[in-house]
């Protein structure tokens, strides 16, 4: 150890370099933390958007199906109405025939 001389200037430079590296590492850790928090926030936003889009899609599908079913129901009623009217006329005719037969 006699050959190795360590002076205070060398120790001061090493300490200064260590402090600079520690500061740089702290800054990097802070940056990583910030990026992690931003990533988590982005993931939450995406989840919220997906939930909103799912709700919107569900509403659109229900509205579309409801409109189609209402249209189909209207068409069926329009096609069945003449048959129902004829059936009612036949019932009235049957009642009149029955009344006439009782009268004879």
C-alpha positions as CSV (number, residue, x, y, z in Angstrom):
1,X,0.0,0.0,0.0
2,X,3.0,2.3,0.3
3,X,3.0,2.6,-3.5
4,X,-0.6,3.6,-3.8
5,X,-1.2,7.2,-2.8
6,X,-4.7,8.4,-2.5
7,X,-5.2,12.0,-2.2
8,X,-8.2,14.1,-1.2
9,X,-8.7,15.5,-4.7
10,X,-9.1,11.9,-6.1
11,X,-11.6,11.1,-3.4
12,X,-13.5,14.3,-4.0
13,X,-13.7,13.5,-7.8
14,X,-14.9,10.0,-7.1
15,X,-17.5,11.3,-4.6
16,X,-18.6,13.9,-7.2
17,X,-18.9,11.3,-9.9
18,X,-20.9,9.0,-7.6
19,X,-23.2,11.8,-6.7
20,X,-23.8,12.6,-10.4
21,X,-24.5,9.0,-11.2
22,X,-26.9,8.8,-8.2
23,X,-28.7,11.9,-9.5
24,X,-28.9,10.5,-13.0
25,X,-30.3,7.2,-11.6
26,X,-32.9,9.0,-9.5
27,X,-34.0,10.9,-12.6
28,X,-34.3,7.7,-14.6
29,X,-36.3,6.1,-11.8
30,X,-38.6,9.1,-11.7
31,X,-39.0,8.9,-15.5
32,X,-39.8,5.2,-15.3
33,X,-42.3,5.9,-12.5
34,X,-44.0,8.7,-14.6
35,X,-44.1,6.5,-17.7
36,X,-45.6,3.6,-15.6
37,X,-48.3,5.9,-14.2
38,X,-49.1,7.2,-17.7
39,X,-49.3,3.6,-19.0
40,X,-51.7,2.7,-16.2
41,X,-53.9,5.8,-16.9
42,X,-53.9,5.0,-20.7
43,X,-55.0,1.4,-19.9
44,X,-57.8,2.7,-17.7
45,X,-59.0,5.1,-20.4
46,X,-59.0,2.3,-22.9
47,X,-61.1,0.2,-20.5
48,X,-63.6,3.0,-20.0
49,X,-63.8,3.6,-23.8
50,X,-64.4,-0.1,-24.4
51,X,-67.2,-0.1,-21.8
52,X,-68.7,2.9,-23.4
53,X,-68.5,1.5,-26.9
54,X,-69.9,-1.8,-25.6
55,X,-72.9,0.1,-24.1
56,X,-73.3,2.1,-27.3
57,X,-73.2,-1.0,-29.5
58,X,-75.7,-2.8,-27.3
59,X,-78.0,0.2,-27.5
60,X,-77.6,0.4,-31.3
61,X,-78.3,-3.4,-31.7
62,X,-81.4,-3.2,-29.5
63,X,-82.7,-0.2,-31.4
64,X,-82.0,-1.9,-34.8
65,X,-83.7,-5.1,-33.7
66,X,-86.5,-3.3,-32.1
67,X,-87.2,-1.3,-35.3
68,X,-87.0,-4.4,-37.4
69,X,-89.3,-6.4,-35.2
70,X,-91.8,-3.6,-35.1
71,X,-91.7,-3.4,-38.9
72,X,-92.2,-7.2,-39.1
73,X,-95.1,-7.0,-36.6
74,X,-96.7,-4.3,-38.6
75,X,-96.4,-6.2,-41.8
76,X,-97.8,-9.4,-40.2
77,X,-100.7,-7.4,-38.8
78,X,-101.4,-5.9,-42.2
79,X,-101.4,-9.3,-43.8
80,X,-103.5,-11.0,-41.1
81,X,-106.1,-8.2,-40.8
82,X,-108.0,-9.1,-44.0
83,X,-108.1,-12.8,-42.8
84,X,-109.4,-11.7,-39.4
85,X,-112.0,-9.5,-41.0
86,X,-113.2,-12.4,-43.2
87,X,-113.3,-14.7,-40.2
88,X,-115.5,-12.2,-38.3
89,X,-117.7,-12.0,-41.3
90,X,-118.0,-15.8,-41.4
91,X,-118.9,-15.8,-37.7
92,X,-121.6,-13.2,-38.3
93,X,-122.9,-15.2,-41.3
94,X,-122.9,-18.4,-39.2
95,X,-124.9,-16.6,-36.5
96,X,-127.4,-15.4,-39.1
97,X,-127.7,-18.9,-40.6
98,X,-128.1,-20.4,-37.2
99,X,-130.8,-17.9,-36.4
100,X,-132.6,-18.6,-39.7
101,X,-132.4,-22.4,-39.0
102,X,-134.0,-21.9,-35.6
103,X,-136.7,-19.9,-37.1
104,X,-137.7,-22.6,-39.6
